[in-house]
Amino acid sequence: MKRKSAKPGGRSINQHVRRKQKLKPSSRRWIERQLNDPYVQRAKREGMRSRAAYKLVEIDDKHGLLAPGKRVIDLGAAPGGWCQVAVERTGSTPEKPLVAAIDYLGMDPVPGVTILEMDFLDEDAPEKLMAALDGAPDIVLSDMAAPTVGHRKTDHMRTMYLVEVAAEFAMEVLRPGGHFLTKTFQGGTEKALLDRLKNHFAKVIHVKPDASRAESVELYLLAKGFKGRA
């Protein structure tokens, strides 16, 4: 994928699901949103596995995280959209993989990516990721979100726990000068975590790419320029 604007081209199809189909209103709205989403349409045209790929494209275009030869760890990688972007921009190949990915959900192989099908919270997951990458990462990416249980506060706390675990992992394994990017939520990043990241990285900011739906509360927390471990 060449570096280009993440703005989708073309016009919305404005499709609607037929009322005769037996669907819950919420399911109908979700399907219609998917059908009319320009990023979903672009992903299909360009062979990307998810619209989320364009979130990483936009963030990388602006902040310059990925580059040829950089090693990348992708947490919560399924279905593989971020892996596709990382492979293209790092030059990772099956012969010399520079990207290691993990998810407890199964995903189809991505050439140039070593995939671990396991839970990142498993005790031996970090060690296996490092062994798969064969070297310290320059970038740790995390698009992890906890499975929802329907209770907003509980769902929020479970996902924020994943943010904290991913951040601690990044600070344990990154090369000096490396970067950390993770999904979070508006108003949800704990001050203690932000302070810790600011102590270990040169710059810490929140970003919301255009490919992230306007109505969504998701944000991305970007920590650039890892200062190294004490």
Secondary structure, 3 states (H helix, E strand, C coil): CCCCCCCCCCCCCCCCCCCCCCCCHHHHHHHHHHHHCHHHHHHHHHCCCCCCHHHHHHHHHHHCCCCCCCCEEEECCCCCHHHHHHHHHHCCCCCCCCEEEEECCCCCCCCCEEEEECCCCCCCHHHHHHHHHCCCCCEEEECCCCCCCCCHHHHHHHHHHHHHHHHHHHHHHCCCCCEEEEEEECCCCCHHHHHHHHHHEEEEEEECCCCCCCCCCEEEEEEEEECCCC
